[in-house]
Amino acid sequence: MSKFQTYKDLLFSTLAEITSLIIADNDKRLIFRKVLDCCLTVLDVERIYLLEIQGDHVIRYSKSKDSDPQEGIKIESMEGSQAIRDWMVLEDTTSSSFEHGRELAFDLPNLAEQYLDTEESKGLIMSAPLVAKKSMFGLLVAIHPTVGGLYTAEDVKLFTVLANQAAIALENRQLYQKLEKEAITDGLTSVYNYRFLMDSLRTEIKRALRFKQIFSFVMLDVDNLKQYNDRLGHLWGSQALKEIASIIVDKCREIDLVSKYGGDEFGILLPQTDARGAEEVTRRVIKAVAEHKFNADTEGLLTCSAGVAMFPRDGATARELLASADKALYQAKRMGKNTVLTTRGVVNEVKK
């Protein structure tokens, strides 16, 4: 039985594990470890490298044949990625006819010395690009223990299949993460969407009850957006919403959750924050919005009004909190806009 047939089950099981790791959204280092472990098992090699391109850097993942099976992979950051890109182009234009695998043993001393360990770079190098469609992820590199050794056609086939599938796995992981992000974010403003807001509110209520803590929720509405759209058009209005979302995120803490609630409304969840603290944060937000330069012809037109509700004082459920904050917001807009109002009637108007 050939080596390809012998290790076919291992190869397939590795690919299946990689797929499950993607779906579970695990750290990609787990995927890389599966790839390296499989290569060390099916190939007679001393060490395996996975060189991942990250902008102008290369992240080198490596594992040796003599290392403990339970040992993790070694991870190092290296400067310069253009040489790796050139190497990948060379791989892509090389003949696919392999006689004893010598066509993949490149005489690239400079590349080997730059990206591989000095002693190991003197061995026979087999490499395959991690490319899926138009995405260039990096290289998979194997080092034969002796200079005089050869890679068989079956070695090349196994190695290439694993590299190709690893690249597809990485691309699918990126797609999975993109779809997952799109499912919880607003397409226009890039802040979280209504669905994620409601899930987060329910989760925060459970957490606050468990640890006997409070939190606040802010409902914020953009004042005069219709007039702004009437003057400049809806494209300008959409751009203004993007800028307002960015202002809100900038003025909030990292632990705060900013979401799009409706057409021109935003929701802000502030963990472990009382109504007064939430009112102070919101005041900074609407002051920044009032001072922001949207369009010279409409200076001062766009402002924001907000209502603040606190858990558990103003509601025991997500719906009750939303209703309380919405009621305070409605009263704030009736009082002249550009205003923050809590459910207890504490007003702080931000002057134009």
N, C-alpha and C positions, 0 to 999 in steps of 0.2 A: 504494500500500500504506500502511495506517495506521501510526502510530507504535507502537501496541500490537502489530501483526503484525511490524513491523520488529524490535522488541526482545524478542519473545517467546522466541527462542532464548537470548538473553543472560539473561533472567529465569530460565528453566528451568535453565540451566547454573549460575547463581549459587545457586539453591536446592539443586541437586545437590551443589555444593561445600560448602554449609553443612551438609548432611547428613553428608558424609564427614568434616568437621571435628568434628562431634559424636561420631561413632563412634570417631574417633581420640583423643577427649578432649583436644582442643587448647584453648588459651587462648580464652576467649569473645571477646577483642578481635579475633581473626582473623575470627570470624563477623561482628562489627560492621563490620569493615573491608570485607568482601565486600558487606554491605548498603549501606553508604555509597557505595562505588565504583559499584555497580549503579545507585543513584539518580542519581548525578551523570552517568552515561552516558545513561540513558533519559529524563531530565527536563531541561528548560532551566531550571536553577536555579543560583544563585550559591554556595550552601553548604547542606550537609546536616548536621543534628544528630540524634544519638540520645541521648535523656535517660533514663538508667537509674535507677530508684528503688532505693536501698539503705538501708533503714531510714529515718532522718530526714535522709538526705543524697541528693543527686542527682549521679551521675557523668555528666558531659557529654562525649560523643565527637563530634568534628566534623571535617569535611574540606571544602575549598573547590574550586570548579571549576578554579581556576588553579593548584592545587597539583600537584606532580610525581606522576604515576601510581604511582611506586614509593615515594612518601612515605607514612609511616605516619599514623595518625589522631592528632589532638590530644586529649588526655585531661585533664580538669579535674574537681576535686571541688568541689561547691557545697552550701551549707547549705540546709536546708528542702526538704521534699518534698511538703507538703500541697497547695501550689498546683498542682503537677504532677498530683496525684491528682484535684483539682477539675477541671483541664483535661481529664483523661481521661474523667471523668464527663460533662462537657459534650460531648465528642466522641461519646460513646456514645449520647447522647440527641438528637443532631442529625439532621435529616432526611437520608435517604439519596438524595434526589432532587437531583442536581447539575446546575445550569445554568451552564455555563462554569466550573464549579469554585468559584464565589464562596461557596458555602455553607461551604467549609472555610477561608475567609479570615476568621479571627476578629479582631474589634477588641479585642484584649487587651493594651493597652499595658503594664500592670503586669507581666504574665507575660513578655512579650517582653523588657522591660528587665531583668527578674530573671534570666532563663535564656539569653537570646540576646545577641549582640554589639549594642551600641547602634545603630550605623549600619544593620546588616543587619535589625534588628527593625522598621525603617520600611518594608521591602519587603512584598510580599504573602506571607503565611504560609500554608502548607498543612501540616496535621499529621494524624497517624493514631495511635491508641493501640496499644501493643504488649500485647495482651490475649489469653490463651489459657485457655479455660474460666474458672476463677475467679482465675487468676494475673494480677496487674497488674505488668508489667515496666517500663513507661515510655511514652515518646512518640518517634515519628519525625517530625522537623520539617524542612520544605524552605522555603528563602527564595528567592522570585523576584527577579531582579536589579532590576526596576523596580516602582514602586508601581502604575503603570497597567497592568501585565501581567495576563494571565489564565491560569488553569490550565484545560486542556480536560478534558472528561469522561474521555478516554483517560488523561490524566495522573493524574487521581484514581483511576481503576481500577488502573493500574499501581502507584501509590504504596500504595494500600490493600492490594492483593494482597501486595506485598513486606512491608509492616508485619505483616500477619496471619501470613505464613509465617515471618518472623523471630521473632515471638512463639512460634509453635509450635516452632520450632527451639530457642529458649531453654528452653521447657518440657520438650522431649524431652531436652535436655542435662541438665537437673536430674534427670529421671527416670533417665537413663542412669547418672549419677553415684550416685544413690541405690541403684539395683540393683547397681552395681559395689561400692559400700560394703557392702551387705547380703550380697554373695557372700563377703566376706572377714572379716566381723565376726560375733561371737556376738550373737544377738538379745536375750538377757537382760542381759548385762553391758556390751555395746558395746565390749569389747576384741576383738582379733583371734581368729579361730576356728582350729580344729585344722588345717584344710587350709592356711591361710595360714602358720601356724607351720611346718609341714613344708616348704613351699616356701622360706620364709625361712631355715630351718636349712640347707637344701641350698645356697642362694645364699651364705650366710655362710661355709660350708665352702670353696666355690670361691674366694671372695674372700680368706679367710685363707690358703689354700694359695698363691695367687698372690703375696701380699705377705708371706708368712712371718710371719703374726700368730697370736695366740691369741684365744679368746673363751670365754665360759662360758654354761652353760645351767642354769637352776634349775627344778626340779619342785616345786611348792608345793601342799600339800593342806590343806583346812580340817578342823580337828579338831572332833569332836563335833557335826557338822552334823545327823546323824540324831537325836540326843537333842534338839537345838534344834527340829527339825521336829516331833518327837513332842510336845513341850511346847506349841508355839505354832502349828503348822501350816505347810504348805509355802509359803504366801504370805510368811510371815515369813522362811522360809529363803531364798526367792528374793531378797527384799529384802536380806538379809544378804550374799548373794553379790555383788549389785550394789555394796554398800558396800565390800566387801573388794576388789573389782576397782578401785574408785576409789582406795582406799588404796595399792594396789600401783603404779598409774600415778603417783600423787602422789610416791611415794618413789623412783621410778626416774628415770633421765635421759631426755631427749627421744629420744636415739638408741637406747634400749633398747626391746625389743618385748615387750609383755605380751599374752598370749593365754589363752583358755580351752582347757584340754586335755581335761577330762572333766566329769563331773557336778559334782564339788566340787574339781577340780584346775585349777591354772593353770600355764602355762609362761612363763618369763622368759628372753629371749635378751639377753645383755649383750656387745656387740661390744668387742673389744680389752680384755677384762677377765680377769684370772687368777682362780683359785679363791678366793684370799683376799679379793680385791676383791668378788667375787660374794657371798661369805659375809657381808661387811660390809653390802652393800646389802640382802641378804635378812634379816639381823638387824634392820635398821631397819624393814623391812616387817612382820615378825611381832611386833615390839615394839609397833608402831602398831596392829596388829589386836588384840593382847591388851589394849591400853588403850582401845580404841574402845567406846563405849556403844551396844550393839545393842538390848538390851531390859533393863529394870530387873529383871525376874524371872529373868533368865538371865545376870546379870553374871559375867564371867570364864569362861563356858562355851565360847564360841567362841575358838579360837586357831588357829595355823597351824604346820605342820611342813614342812620343806623339805630337798631333796637337791640338791647342787651337783656338776656335772660340767664338766670343762674340755677344750676341744679344743686340740691333738690327743691329749693325755695319756690321756683317758678314753674315747676313741672316734674312729674315723676317718670314720664315717658318721653321718647323722642318727639312724638306728635305734640305733646303738651308744651314742651320747650319751644318748638318751632312756632306754635300758636302764640305763646307769650312774647317771643322776640318779634314776631310779625306785628303784633298789636302795638308794641312800643315803637316799632319802626313807623307804623301808620300815623301814630300821634306825633312823632318827630317830624314827619313830612308836613303834617297839618300846621305845625308850629313855625314853619318857614324854611324848612330844608337845611342842609349843611349842618345837621344837628345830631348829637348822640343822646338817646333817651333810654334809661333803664326802666324796668317794670315798676320801680318805686318812684318814678317821676323825677329822677336826678338828671337835670338837663345840663349839657355843656355845648354851647353853640360855638362853632368855629367861624370867626368873622372873615368875610371876603377881603 
